[in-house]
Every structure is written in C-alpha cells, then in structure tokens.
C-alpha cells in the first residue's frame, strides 16, 4: 500500500468520526487552530522564509514570491479568517426538503459531508488553512498537496492545525499533508478513487488543465482567471481608471486580478492616457493592439493573439480597442476563463446586456473584479473559485462542500 493510500485510509476513518462531531466541537477546534496559528507564528514565519529564499534563488518572479510570502500581519489575517468561519452556520444536517407519500412513507432530504476532500494547490500557503478549516466545519477530512515552492510553509501550518485538533480531542488525520511534491504524487492523488470523494485543484492554468485531463476522481475546476474590464463609451473616466488600477495592481498574482482591458473606440483617446499614467506608477507593461499603440506610442508592446488568452499573474496588461459593446462581449466569451468580468458604464441598458450575455461566474458593473472572494461574498474563507457550472460556481464556501442524502421512514411499507 502506498503512502497516499495509507493517508486515504486514515482520512476515511477520521471523516467518520468528524461526521458525528457537534457544531460546538467543530467550532472549538477552529478557535484552537486560530489561537495556535498566532501562538506558533514565529515557527511558521521561519519555515516560510526558507520557501521565499529558495524561490528567489530559483528566479521566481517578484509577484509570485509575494503570493508565497507570509508576514505577521498575514498570519493574523489567516487566523481572523478562521474565526470568521466559526460564526458561519453549520452546513451539515440542514433539512433541504421533504414530503410524505400517499402510502405514508416519509422522505427527508438533508445535507451531509462529501467525506474526504483532496486539495492540490501551488505556492499560496494560506490555501492550506483555508481548505482545512472549511473542510473541518463541513465535517470533511482533507488531504492537502501544495507545490514544492511552499512545502516548508505548508508543513509548518499543517503541523499547527494537527496539534490543535489533538488538543480538542478530534482526530489529527482530519487534516493531512502530502509531503512528496513530485509529479508522481500529484498523478496518484488524481486517481485516488477509493479514498477521495472530491478533488479541488487551485492554481495556475497548467495545474488546472493537468487535473481536469488526468483525474478519475470527481473534480471541481477552479481558479484560472483571465479576467477583463470593458470600458464602455459612456464610462465615467475617473471611476474607470480607479477600477482598472485596483483590479490590476492591488495584487496582480491572484486569480481575480484582471489581465485584459477592452476600451470602446469613442473613449479610448481620453481613457488610455489616463489609465497609462495610473499604471505607470506600478511599472505595468502594456501589450496593445495597433490602435492602442497609435494612441499611447512605442512604450506599448505589440500584442499577439496569445496575450489575450494569458493569465499573466504579473504587472502585465493586454489592451484592445473595440468598436462596440457586442464586440467586447464576444471577445470576453471567446478569450475569458468564466471567472470574473467587469463593465464600467453609465448606460443602464448596456450594463444589463453585459450581465446577461457574458458567461462568467461573477459579472461586475462599475466595481473591481478583486471582490470575487469567499470572504468578500460573506462565505468566510473559500476553498476556491469555481469556473464551471456543476455543482458549484464562483467562490466556494461551506455549503459547496456538502452533498445530500434522503432519509426515508416508514412503518412496514413494501412495494
């Protein structure tokens, strides 16, 4: 039996115990995890410094290093996010419906845990905590597999959470970490059908594609964010600049940051110089169509077709001038990843048409795409952002980690 299979066995046993845990017991475990994260802050930061140093030595981009880096403030924020999950309703055991049949048979539909959830992610150590605590609150055991860039950080965080579980009397195997970061371990996890009930990949396009193409375990596709802002002809100029600036530069390495700006031809001569001035403060490289270059000059890199399909996760932005709302919608539906899309406009009819026809999990009118986040949606920490349509879409919170069963009660009915 392989190491992963042994982990799967332990996770199944832990999940059975967890499925009977009360809301009070689970919340106490979460509060203890939050306290332990703060208490063991220096141990976590020390491990994270190893990961950051190795990444910098290996030439990882500054934006991706920022995605990896933990600070005292970020650990405090992670702990606060855990405490926020405590305040959320328990999603398990909720009566979703029911009826009594003419023969007297009573049918009740209730929410139940998935069982064992696998999580494959890359260089964001906070994902280990987000995933683990959401699984715990929804009575699922979890098996985590982070990327090699974050292995020291994830190991430290997982050890802290397992210690907290032991302290409150729940099985530490409710949360496990795969320490082998080789491709072989990822592939094996994708095919761990006897033990995993659900697999959630969270990372870049390459990881998502690999899991979707190779997994035999049920998968929810998440994360890849080739997001757009369309600046309509009627867009308020100052608002449009602020939205683009925030959506690109506040944290370019995350999936809800924008990678493309589409600008209506009527407003382009006014908007593009104002946008460039704001983005220049962050040294954003612009890759533009011929019309963009004609307006902004040779500082713009000529865009190729691939640029409009790329999730840069960096200070790079593709720009295209379009002739109509319809052209913008067609471009987004052809090149987007169904994550988060935005229109900036003062035309109500255009906003309604955009929200109706753009195929994405989150569609914004006059607001930054950076709000696509479980916490911002009031869901607590998130397991990921689903870009598919079954069984979850958009930020995945607690309720998305449950399924349901039917309980039937009778008094001797036969068919």
C-alpha positions as CSV (number, residue, x, y, z in Angstrom):
1,X,0.0,0.0,0.0
2,X,1.4,3.4,-1.0
3,X,1.8,6.4,1.4
4,X,-1.1,8.1,-0.3
5,X,-3.4,5.1,0.1
6,X,-2.4,4.9,3.8
7,X,-3.3,8.6,4.1
8,X,-6.6,7.9,2.4
9,X,-7.4,5.1,4.8
10,X,-6.7,7.3,7.8
11,X,-8.7,10.2,6.3
12,X,-11.8,8.0,5.8
13,X,-11.7,6.9,9.4
14,X,-11.2,10.4,10.6
15,X,-14.1,11.6,8.4
16,X,-16.4,9.1,10.0
17,X,-15.6,10.4,13.4
18,X,-15.9,14.0,12.2
19,X,-19.3,13.4,10.7
20,X,-20.7,12.8,14.2
21,X,-19.0,15.8,15.7
22,X,-21.2,18.6,17.0
23,X,-21.1,22.1,15.8
24,X,-19.8,23.1,19.2
25,X,-16.9,20.6,18.9
26,X,-16.0,21.8,15.4
27,X,-16.1,25.4,16.4
28,X,-13.9,24.8,19.4
29,X,-11.4,23.1,17.1
30,X,-11.4,26.1,14.8
31,X,-10.9,28.6,17.6
32,X,-8.0,26.5,18.8
33,X,-6.5,26.4,15.4
34,X,-6.7,30.2,15.2
35,X,-5.1,30.6,18.6
36,X,-2.3,28.1,17.7
37,X,-1.6,29.9,14.4
38,X,-0.9,33.1,16.4
39,X,1.0,31.3,19.1
40,X,3.3,29.4,16.7
41,X,3.7,32.5,14.4
42,X,7.5,32.5,14.5
43,X,7.8,28.8,13.6
44,X,5.6,29.4,10.6
45,X,7.4,32.5,9.5
46,X,10.8,30.7,9.8
47,X,9.5,27.9,7.6
48,X,8.1,30.5,5.1
49,X,11.5,32.3,5.0
50,X,13.0,29.1,3.7
51,X,10.5,28.9,0.9
52,X,10.9,32.5,0.0
53,X,14.7,32.3,-0.1
54,X,14.6,29.2,-2.3
55,X,12.1,30.8,-4.7
56,X,14.2,33.9,-5.1
57,X,17.3,31.8,-5.7
58,X,15.3,29.9,-8.4
59,X,14.3,33.1,-10.2
60,X,10.6,33.1,-9.3
61,X,9.0,36.5,-10.2
62,X,8.5,39.1,-7.5
63,X,4.7,38.9,-7.9
64,X,4.8,35.1,-7.3
65,X,7.1,35.5,-4.4
66,X,4.7,37.9,-2.9
67,X,2.0,35.3,-3.3
68,X,4.1,32.9,-1.3
69,X,5.4,35.2,1.4
70,X,3.8,35.2,4.9
71,X,4.1,38.1,7.3
72,X,2.9,38.6,10.9
73,X,0.0,40.6,9.5
74,X,-0.9,37.9,7.0
75,X,-0.8,35.2,9.6
76,X,-3.0,37.3,11.9
77,X,-5.4,37.7,8.9
78,X,-5.4,34.0,8.3
79,X,-6.3,33.4,12.0
80,X,-9.1,36.0,11.8
81,X,-10.5,34.3,8.7
82,X,-10.6,31.0,10.7
83,X,-12.5,32.7,13.5
84,X,-15.0,34.1,10.9
85,X,-15.7,30.5,9.8
86,X,-16.8,29.8,13.4
87,X,-19.5,32.4,13.1
88,X,-21.0,30.8,10.0
89,X,-23.9,28.3,10.2
90,X,-23.0,24.6,10.2
91,X,-23.9,23.4,6.7
92,X,-24.3,19.8,7.8
93,X,-27.7,18.3,8.9
94,X,-29.7,21.0,7.3
95,X,-33.2,19.9,6.2
96,X,-33.3,20.7,2.5
97,X,-36.8,19.4,1.8
98,X,-39.2,16.6,2.4
99,X,-42.6,15.1,1.8
100,X,-44.9,12.3,2.9
101,X,-46.0,10.0,0.2
102,X,-49.6,8.7,-0.2
103,X,-48.6,5.4,1.2
104,X,-47.4,7.1,4.4
105,X,-43.6,6.9,3.6
106,X,-41.8,10.0,5.0
107,X,-38.9,11.3,2.9
108,X,-36.5,13.9,4.2
109,X,-33.6,15.4,2.2
110,X,-30.7,16.6,4.4
111,X,-27.2,18.0,3.8
112,X,-24.2,15.7,4.6
113,X,-20.4,16.0,4.2
114,X,-18.7,15.0,1.0
115,X,-16.4,12.7,3.0
116,X,-12.7,13.1,2.1
117,X,-11.7,16.2,0.1
118,X,-8.4,16.4,-1.8
119,X,-6.8,19.8,-2.5
120,X,-4.0,20.3,-4.9
121,X,-2.5,23.8,-4.9
122,X,0.7,25.6,-5.7
123,X,2.6,28.5,-4.0
124,X,0.0,30.0,-1.7
125,X,0.4,28.6,1.8
126,X,-2.7,30.3,3.1
127,X,-4.7,27.9,0.9
128,X,-3.7,25.0,3.2
129,X,-5.5,26.7,6.1
130,X,-8.5,28.0,4.1
131,X,-9.1,24.5,2.7
132,X,-8.6,22.7,6.0
133,X,-10.9,24.8,8.1
134,X,-13.7,24.8,5.6
135,X,-13.4,21.1,5.4
136,X,-13.4,20.8,9.1
137,X,-16.5,23.0,9.6
138,X,-18.4,21.0,6.9
139,X,-17.3,17.7,8.6
140,X,-15.0,16.6,5.8
141,X,-11.5,15.2,6.3
142,X,-9.0,16.7,3.8
143,X,-5.7,15.7,2.2
144,X,-3.6,18.7,1.1
145,X,-0.9,18.7,-1.5
146,X,0.9,22.0,-2.0
147,X,3.6,22.8,-4.5
148,X,7.3,22.5,-3.8
149,X,7.7,26.3,-3.6
150,X,5.6,26.3,-0.4
151,X,6.4,22.9,1.2
152,X,8.1,24.2,4.3
153,X,5.3,26.7,5.0
154,X,2.5,24.2,4.4
155,X,4.3,21.6,6.6
156,X,4.5,24.1,9.5
157,X,0.9,25.2,9.1
158,X,-0.4,21.7,8.9
159,X,1.5,20.7,12.0
160,X,0.0,23.6,13.9
161,X,-3.5,22.6,12.8
162,X,-3.0,18.9,13.7
163,X,-1.7,19.9,17.2
164,X,-4.9,21.9,17.7
165,X,-7.1,19.0,16.7
166,X,-5.4,16.7,19.1
167,X,-5.8,19.3,21.9
168,X,-9.6,19.3,21.5
169,X,-9.9,15.5,21.0
170,X,-10.6,15.3,17.3
171,X,-8.5,13.0,15.0
172,X,-5.4,14.9,13.7
173,X,-5.9,12.9,10.5
174,X,-8.8,15.1,9.7
175,X,-6.0,17.3,8.2
176,X,-3.1,15.6,6.3
177,X,-0.4,17.0,4.0
178,X,1.3,15.1,1.2
179,X,5.0,15.9,1.7
180,X,6.0,14.4,-1.6
181,X,5.8,17.3,-4.1
182,X,6.8,15.2,-7.2
183,X,4.6,15.0,-10.2
184,X,4.1,11.3,-9.4
185,X,2.3,12.1,-6.1
186,X,0.0,14.5,-7.9
187,X,-0.9,12.0,-10.5
188,X,-1.5,9.3,-7.9
189,X,-3.8,11.7,-6.0
190,X,-5.8,12.4,-9.1
191,X,-6.6,8.7,-9.3
192,X,-7.3,8.0,-5.6
193,X,-10.9,7.0,-6.2
194,X,-11.1,4.5,-3.3
195,X,-10.4,7.3,-0.8
196,X,-11.2,10.8,-2.3
197,X,-14.8,11.9,-2.8
198,X,-13.8,15.2,-4.4
199,X,-10.6,16.8,-5.7
200,X,-10.2,20.6,-6.0
201,X,-7.2,22.0,-7.9
202,X,-6.3,25.6,-7.1
203,X,-3.5,27.2,-9.0
204,X,-2.4,28.3,-12.5
205,X,-3.7,27.2,-15.8
206,X,-1.2,24.3,-16.2
207,X,-2.2,22.7,-12.9
208,X,-5.9,23.1,-13.6
209,X,-5.6,21.6,-17.1
210,X,-3.5,18.7,-15.8
211,X,-6.0,17.8,-13.1
212,X,-9.0,18.1,-15.4
213,X,-7.4,16.0,-18.1
214,X,-5.9,13.2,-15.8
215,X,-8.1,12.8,-12.8
216,X,-10.5,9.9,-12.4
217,X,-11.7,11.4,-9.0
218,X,-14.6,13.8,-9.3
219,X,-13.1,17.3,-9.8
220,X,-14.3,20.9,-9.4
221,X,-12.4,23.1,-11.8
222,X,-11.3,26.4,-10.1
223,X,-9.1,29.3,-10.3
224,X,-7.8,30.3,-13.7
225,X,-8.6,33.9,-14.1
226,X,-8.2,35.6,-17.5
227,X,-10.4,38.5,-16.3
228,X,-11.4,41.6,-18.2
229,X,-12.6,45.1,-17.7
230,X,-14.6,46.6,-20.5
231,X,-14.6,50.5,-20.5
232,X,-17.8,51.5,-22.3
233,X,-18.2,54.7,-24.3
234,X,-20.3,56.2,-21.5
235,X,-17.9,55.2,-18.7
236,X,-17.1,57.8,-16.1
237,X,-13.4,58.4,-16.7
238,X,-12.1,58.7,-13.1
239,X,-14.1,55.7,-12.0
240,X,-12.8,53.6,-14.9
241,X,-9.2,54.4,-14.2
242,X,-9.5,53.6,-10.5
243,X,-11.2,50.3,-11.2
244,X,-8.6,49.2,-13.8
245,X,-5.8,50.3,-11.5
246,X,-7.2,48.4,-8.5
247,X,-8.1,45.3,-10.4
248,X,-4.6,45.0,-12.0
249,X,-2.2,46.3,-9.4
250,X,-3.6,45.8,-5.9
251,X,-2.4,42.1,-6.1
252,X,-1.5,41.0,-9.6
253,X,-0.6,37.4,-8.7
254,X,-4.2,36.4,-7.7
255,X,-6.9,34.9,-9.9
256,X,-9.4,37.8,-9.6
257,X,-6.9,40.3,-10.9
258,X,-7.5,41.5,-14.5
259,X,-5.3,40.6,-17.4
260,X,-7.2,42.4,-20.2
261,X,-8.7,45.8,-20.7
262,X,-11.1,46.4,-23.6
263,X,-11.9,50.1,-24.4
264,X,-14.6,51.5,-26.6
265,X,-13.1,53.4,-29.6
266,X,-15.0,56.6,-28.7
267,X,-13.4,56.9,-25.3
268,X,-10.0,55.4,-26.0
269,X,-8.2,58.6,-26.9
270,X,-9.2,60.1,-23.5
271,X,-9.2,57.0,-21.3
272,X,-6.0,55.2,-22.4
273,X,-3.5,58.0,-21.5
274,X,-5.2,58.4,-18.1
275,X,-5.1,54.7,-17.5
276,X,-1.4,54.5,-18.5
277,X,-0.5,57.3,-16.1
278,X,-2.0,55.4,-13.2
279,X,-0.4,52.1,-14.2
280,X,3.0,53.6,-14.8
281,X,3.3,54.2,-11.1
282,X,3.4,50.4,-10.7
283,X,5.6,49.8,-13.8
284,X,2.9,47.8,-15.6
285,X,3.9,46.6,-19.0
286,X,1.1,47.2,-21.6
287,X,0.7,44.9,-24.6
288,X,-1.7,46.5,-27.0
289,X,-3.4,46.3,-30.4
290,X,-2.4,48.7,-33.2
291,X,-5.0,51.3,-32.1
292,X,-3.7,51.3,-28.6
293,X,-0.1,51.8,-29.8
294,X,-1.3,54.7,-32.1
295,X,-2.7,56.4,-29.0
296,X,-0.1,55.6,-26.4
297,X,3.1,55.3,-28.6
298,X,6.0,52.9,-28.7
299,X,6.1,52.3,-25.0
300,X,3.3,49.7,-25.6
301,X,4.5,46.2,-26.7
302,X,2.6,45.0,-29.7
303,X,0.1,42.3,-28.5
304,X,-0.1,38.9,-30.2
305,X,-3.2,36.6,-30.1
306,X,-1.7,34.6,-27.2
307,X,-1.6,37.7,-25.0
308,X,-5.4,37.9,-24.9
309,X,-5.5,34.3,-23.7
310,X,-2.8,34.6,-21.0
311,X,-3.2,34.7,-17.2
312,X,-0.1,36.8,-16.6
313,X,-0.3,36.9,-12.8
314,X,2.2,39.8,-13.0
315,X,2.4,43.5,-13.8
316,X,1.4,42.9,-17.5
317,X,-1.8,44.0,-19.1
318,X,-3.2,43.3,-22.5
319,X,-5.2,46.1,-24.1
320,X,-7.6,46.2,-27.0
321,X,-9.7,48.9,-28.6
322,X,-13.2,47.7,-29.6
323,X,-15.9,49.3,-31.7
324,X,-19.0,48.2,-29.7
325,X,-20.4,46.6,-26.6
326,X,-21.2,43.5,-28.7
327,X,-17.5,43.2,-29.8
328,X,-16.4,43.4,-26.2
329,X,-18.8,40.7,-25.1
330,X,-17.8,38.4,-28.0
331,X,-14.1,38.9,-27.1
332,X,-14.6,38.1,-23.5
333,X,-16.7,35.0,-24.2
334,X,-14.0,33.8,-26.7
335,X,-10.9,34.5,-24.5
336,X,-12.1,34.6,-20.9
337,X,-12.0,31.7,-18.4
338,X,-15.5,32.2,-17.0
339,X,-14.1,33.7,-13.8
340,X,-14.8,37.5,-13.3
341,X,-15.6,40.1,-15.8
342,X,-16.5,43.8,-15.5
343,X,-18.1,46.6,-17.4
344,X,-17.6,50.3,-16.5
345,X,-20.6,52.3,-17.9
346,X,-23.2,54.9,-17.1
347,X,-25.6,53.3,-19.6
348,X,-28.1,51.0,-17.8
349,X,-29.2,49.1,-20.9
350,X,-25.5,48.3,-21.7
351,X,-24.9,47.1,-18.2
352,X,-28.0,44.8,-18.4
353,X,-26.9,43.4,-21.8
354,X,-23.4,42.8,-20.5
355,X,-24.5,40.9,-17.4
356,X,-27.0,38.8,-19.4
357,X,-24.6,37.8,-22.2
358,X,-21.2,37.5,-20.5
359,X,-20.6,33.9,-19.5
360,X,-18.7,34.1,-16.1
361,X,-19.1,33.1,-12.5
362,X,-19.1,36.7,-11.4
363,X,-20.1,39.7,-13.6
364,X,-19.5,43.2,-12.3
365,X,-21.0,46.6,-13.1
366,X,-18.8,49.5,-12.0
367,X,-16.7,47.6,-9.5
368,X,-13.3,45.9,-9.3
369,X,-13.1,42.2,-10.0
370,X,-10.9,41.9,-6.9
371,X,-14.1,41.3,-4.9
372,X,-14.5,37.8,-6.2
373,X,-13.5,36.2,-2.9
374,X,-15.3,34.0,-0.4
375,X,-14.8,36.5,2.4
376,X,-16.0,39.4,0.4
377,X,-19.1,37.4,-0.6
378,X,-19.8,36.7,3.1
379,X,-18.9,33.0,2.7
380,X,-15.9,33.0,5.1
381,X,-12.7,31.6,3.8
382,X,-13.0,29.9,0.4
383,X,-12.0,26.5,-0.9
384,X,-11.5,28.1,-4.4
385,X,-13.4,29.9,-7.1
386,X,-15.2,27.5,-9.4
387,X,-15.2,28.4,-13.1
388,X,-17.5,25.6,-14.1
389,X,-21.3,25.2,-13.7
390,X,-21.7,21.9,-11.8
391,X,-22.1,21.6,-8.8
392,X,-20.7,24.9,-7.7
393,X,-19.9,28.2,-9.4
394,X,-18.0,31.2,-8.1
395,X,-16.4,31.4,-4.6
396,X,-16.9,28.0,-2.9
397,X,-17.8,28.2,0.7
398,X,-19.1,25.8,3.3
399,X,-22.3,24.7,1.6
400,X,-20.4,23.7,-1.5
401,X,-18.5,21.1,0.5
402,X,-21.7,19.2,1.3
403,X,-23.9,16.9,-0.7
404,X,-27.2,15.5,0.4
405,X,-28.9,12.2,1.2
406,X,-32.6,11.1,1.5
407,X,-33.8,9.6,4.8
408,X,-36.9,7.5,4.4
409,X,-39.0,6.5,7.4
410,X,-41.9,4.0,7.2
411,X,-44.0,1.6,9.2
412,X,-43.7,-1.5,7.1
413,X,-44.4,-0.3,3.6
414,X,-43.4,-2.6,0.8
415,X,-43.6,-2.2,-3.0
